[in-house]
């Protein structure tokens, strides 16, 4: 997906752009986000772009992706890219591709690395200028460079990867097996900064003030005499989008609709209306369509089906309401607060895998986008950038920094099941061996959750760890398990005094009763966070209901995470006294049998369970 139209490109300083070659998945877009945060505009181009189109760029970054070099149909780039004399940085798959094309060799690794690793630097110049001898980095690979291409030398290693970073200083070509663009890599931004400014000699040409100015102008030019009808959930993205459209067009040409879909948090609809009116937004109203949404989800348990049904229902209800309001379709266009991660996780680029279908990317919406019937002013931004825009538009801090809440709401935090997923003997043997190393008990659950490994979607089992321990040990155990057992993509820790072997799967679907139970647990958590001044120390806190019964009820999973843009995330290590206090409060709900804590980073698990 190309960032911006040719017309928009002319408004930027083209002499300072960095080209990002997209090899699928989320990484190219995350790299572009990081480059923008460093103050330089980047353009995402397809992997097979002709070398002549790359002339004039200050630098080229070849992204990671879900491919394996050993596959016959694996994606490649043109060898002429390396003859331009332009500095090149290859990341993960891009690093392997450089060696493959320039005469090296890529082989299958004995150990797959997914998660944090320590890299040992052999050279501290060029892209590693100013770094320490050892750095924490994020790995996500199975293959590795087993033979260097001519002219290259090793500049960093890990215990499991002897070629964690390579360089040809004469040609300014660098390769990193790890991902500097993710927040888990402690000096990742410094590495990118070194490449952009020290190696490429680029100059600053991007900031959010410029984005607001340019986007406001684009909205006016595109819409001219038309008006915008926007679905406002009360979340950060749709609220900032609403504010930006109001700034560009004025409230008389923008109208917001807030739909109660029965999947919102406790008292959320009233709170949204109160906050909106308090902040001067009167050009909106809300409706209750909860019964309609819940009826459409009767008997549905598959997470992708849930997401698609909810997304389609939003469009159906919106159509019904525009007819009631007698809005002329020739005068009105639909607005959406779509941001970049929504597009990427829905497989919105040429080679991207579908991780999960977002409600604003279902088939009906995609068709309207292709017909030019939708405007999405913040679709190229990440969450951290959206928040910057919100505050610059005058929105209050507490509104802009609300925890993100998914469009499908509690519908994807309330797991459903109609059968047990079988578990083979092979993973059971492996996992018991790993758990014994950490002196923990373990159990694989007969349910599944969505994850992302190797930049592709997984739908695999969670496992439970039990025992007295700490978060440092739990993170190591979680990484070991998800790296070595492909059937598992998520690890949770038992907080309550429950025998992990004595459970049964409870056949469950989405019902108002189950959603009300989840609302109660979610409200207890959020009230506790605010009272103890912990709310803003956590980026997002899904509370998940799973149909795991230890005595007739169900179970709750706490999933606090920290991130900046939602593409990668760490589970939050809250002080244990607060964790146990929240678990005790939840256990007072008579329908809850057990409480767990999700100790999985993203990747390999997604932030939401579904």
Buried (B, 14 or more C-beta within 10 A) or exposed (E): BEBBEEEBBEBBEBEBBBBBBBBBBBBBBBBBBBBBBBBBBBBBBBBEBEBEEBEEBBBBBBBBBBBBBEEEEBBBBBEEBBEBEBBBBBBBBBBBBBBBBBEBBBEEBEEBBBBBBEBEBBBBBBBBBEBEEEBBBBBBBBBBBBEBBEBBEBBBBBEBBEBBBBBBBEBBBBBBBBBBBBBBBBBBBBBBBBBBBBBBEBEEBBEBEEBBEBBBEBBEEEBEEEBBBBBBBBBBBBBBBBBBBBBBBEBEBBBBBBBBBBBBBBEBBEEBBEBBEEEEBEBBEBBEBBEBBBEBBEEBBBBBEBBBBBBBBBBBBBEEBBEEEEBEEEEBBBBBBBBBBBBBBBBBBEBBBEBBBBBBBBEBBBEBBEEEEBBBBBBBBBBBBBBBBBBBBEBEEEBBBBBBBBBBBBBBBBBBBEEEBEBEEEBBEBBEEBBEEBEBBBBBBBBBBBBBBBBBBBBBBBBBBBBEBEBEBBBBBBBBBBBBBBBBBBBBBBBBEBEBEEBEBBEBBBBEEBBEBBBBBBBBBBBBBEEBEBBEEBBBBBBBBBBBBBEEBBBBBBBBBBBBBBBBBBBBBBEEEBBBBBBEBBBEBEBBBBBBBBBBBBBBBBBBBB
